[in-house]
């Protein structure tokens, strides 16, 4: 893999839609997806429930190359309830195949901590499929702990897969 230069994490913009949609489709895998593989005609990437401001993106450039989106993370309140406003939830993380192993996922997770704190959160949660060992290892290495398991919650590719709930404190908001 060529060396990558990562740019600072930023909030997605409407102009990122095509790149993000392609990244999302190209990284689809039964390792993390509970919905079927997307097929044409594709739904828009951004929408009422998925606005650009919910997405953190990191651009990268290879030697001599132009910058392009290497990964994204979607960070949202888990519910619209005031009693839950101190929590943010990661609801999607994707890293381009060409950018894997360069720290893109870790960079996005750490940026999510900072953004969640900026939004006033003191806790962050996520759900990950039980068989997604690489993602679970990343989250554990960044301080997430398993807080619950929904055994056999999904039936994927002929087998039952656990839904693992993970979370961590961000300290005082």
C-alpha positions as CSV (number, residue, x, y, z in Angstrom):
1,X,0.0,0.0,0.0
2,X,1.3,3.4,-0.9
3,X,1.8,5.9,2.0
4,X,-1.2,8.0,2.6
5,X,-1.3,11.6,3.8
6,X,-4.5,12.1,6.0
7,X,-6.1,15.5,6.0
8,X,-7.8,16.8,9.2
9,X,-11.3,15.3,9.8
10,X,-14.1,17.5,8.6
11,X,-17.9,17.6,8.4
12,X,-19.3,16.3,5.2
13,X,-20.7,18.7,2.6
14,X,-23.5,18.2,0.1
15,X,-20.8,18.0,-2.7
16,X,-19.4,14.9,-1.0
17,X,-22.5,12.9,-1.8
18,X,-21.3,11.0,-4.9
19,X,-18.0,10.0,-3.3
20,X,-19.6,8.9,-0.1
21,X,-22.3,6.9,-1.9
22,X,-19.6,5.1,-3.9
23,X,-17.5,4.5,-0.8
24,X,-20.6,3.1,0.9
25,X,-21.4,0.8,-1.9
26,X,-17.8,-0.3,-2.5
27,X,-17.3,-1.3,1.2
28,X,-20.5,-3.2,1.6
29,X,-19.9,-6.5,3.4
30,X,-21.8,-9.1,5.3
31,X,-19.2,-8.5,8.0
32,X,-21.0,-5.3,9.0
33,X,-24.2,-4.9,6.9
34,X,-27.6,-6.0,7.9
35,X,-29.3,-4.7,4.8
36,X,-28.9,-6.4,1.4
37,X,-26.2,-5.3,-1.0
38,X,-27.4,-2.0,-2.7
39,X,-28.5,-2.4,-6.3
40,X,-29.4,0.3,-8.9
41,X,-31.3,2.5,-8.8
42,X,-29.4,3.7,-5.7
43,X,-31.1,5.8,-3.0
44,X,-29.4,9.1,-2.3
45,X,-26.7,9.0,0.3
46,X,-27.9,12.1,2.0
47,X,-31.5,12.6,3.0
48,X,-33.9,13.9,5.7
49,X,-32.6,11.3,8.2
50,X,-29.0,11.3,6.9
51,X,-28.0,15.0,6.4
52,X,-24.3,15.9,5.6
53,X,-23.8,17.4,9.1
54,X,-24.1,13.9,10.7
55,X,-21.1,12.6,8.8
56,X,-17.4,13.1,9.7
57,X,-15.1,12.5,6.8
58,X,-11.4,12.2,6.3
59,X,-9.7,12.9,3.0
60,X,-6.4,11.3,2.1
61,X,-4.0,11.6,-0.8
62,X,-1.5,9.1,-2.0
63,X,1.9,10.0,-3.3
64,X,1.3,12.3,-6.3
65,X,-2.5,11.9,-6.0
66,X,-5.4,14.2,-5.5
67,X,-7.2,14.1,-2.2
68,X,-10.3,12.0,-2.0
69,X,-12.5,10.7,0.8
70,X,-10.8,7.8,2.6
71,X,-13.5,7.1,5.2
72,X,-16.6,8.4,7.0
73,X,-18.3,8.0,10.4
74,X,-21.9,8.9,11.1
75,X,-22.5,10.4,14.5
76,X,-26.0,11.1,15.8
77,X,-28.1,11.4,18.9
78,X,-29.5,7.9,19.6
79,X,-33.0,9.3,20.3
80,X,-34.8,12.6,20.1
81,X,-35.4,12.6,23.8
82,X,-34.1,15.3,26.1
83,X,-33.3,12.7,28.7
84,X,-30.9,11.1,26.2
85,X,-29.3,14.3,24.9
86,X,-26.0,13.6,26.6
87,X,-25.3,10.6,24.4
88,X,-24.1,10.3,20.8
89,X,-24.1,7.1,18.8
90,X,-21.8,6.0,16.0
91,X,-24.2,4.7,13.3
92,X,-21.8,3.9,10.5
93,X,-18.1,3.7,9.8
94,X,-16.6,3.0,6.4
95,X,-13.0,3.0,5.2
96,X,-12.1,2.8,1.6
97,X,-10.3,-0.5,0.7
98,X,-7.3,1.5,-0.7
99,X,-7.0,3.4,2.7
100,X,-7.2,0.4,5.1
101,X,-4.3,0.0,7.5
102,X,-3.5,3.7,7.5
103,X,-5.3,4.7,10.7
104,X,-8.4,6.1,9.0
105,X,-10.9,4.3,11.2
106,X,-9.0,5.2,14.4
107,X,-8.7,8.8,13.2
108,X,-12.5,9.0,12.7
109,X,-13.3,7.4,16.0
110,X,-11.1,9.8,17.9
111,X,-12.7,12.7,15.9
112,X,-16.1,11.4,16.9
113,X,-15.1,11.7,20.6
114,X,-14.1,15.3,20.1
115,X,-17.2,16.1,18.1
116,X,-19.5,14.4,20.6
117,X,-17.9,16.5,23.4
118,X,-18.3,19.6,21.3
119,X,-22.0,18.8,21.0
120,X,-22.3,18.5,24.8
121,X,-22.2,14.7,25.1
122,X,-20.5,12.8,27.8
123,X,-21.1,9.3,26.5
124,X,-20.8,7.6,23.2
125,X,-22.3,4.2,22.1
126,X,-22.5,2.0,19.0
127,X,-23.7,-1.4,17.8
128,X,-21.5,-3.8,16.0
129,X,-22.1,-7.3,14.6
130,X,-20.6,-10.0,16.8
131,X,-18.6,-11.5,13.9
132,X,-17.0,-8.2,13.0
133,X,-13.7,-8.8,14.8
134,X,-11.7,-6.0,13.2
135,X,-14.3,-3.3,14.2
136,X,-14.7,-4.7,17.7
137,X,-10.9,-4.7,18.2
138,X,-10.7,-1.1,17.1
139,X,-13.5,0.0,19.4
140,X,-12.1,-1.9,22.3
141,X,-8.7,-0.3,21.8
142,X,-10.4,3.1,21.9
143,X,-12.0,2.4,25.3
144,X,-15.4,1.0,24.3
145,X,-16.7,-1.8,26.5
146,X,-19.3,-4.4,25.6
147,X,-22.4,-3.3,27.5
148,X,-24.8,-5.8,26.1
149,X,-25.3,-8.5,23.6
150,X,-28.5,-9.3,21.7
151,X,-27.8,-13.0,20.8
152,X,-28.8,-14.1,17.3
153,X,-30.4,-10.7,16.6
154,X,-29.7,-11.0,12.8
155,X,-29.8,-13.9,10.4
156,X,-27.1,-13.2,7.8
157,X,-25.7,-15.5,5.1
158,X,-27.4,-18.6,6.6
159,X,-26.4,-18.0,10.3
160,X,-27.5,-16.1,13.3
161,X,-25.2,-13.2,14.3
162,X,-25.1,-11.3,17.6
163,X,-25.7,-7.6,17.9
164,X,-23.1,-6.2,20.3
165,X,-23.8,-3.0,22.1
166,X,-20.7,-1.0,23.1
167,X,-20.2,2.3,24.9
168,X,-17.8,4.5,26.7
169,X,-17.7,7.6,28.8
170,X,-16.4,10.8,27.3
171,X,-16.0,12.5,30.7
172,X,-17.8,15.6,31.8
173,X,-19.6,17.5,29.0
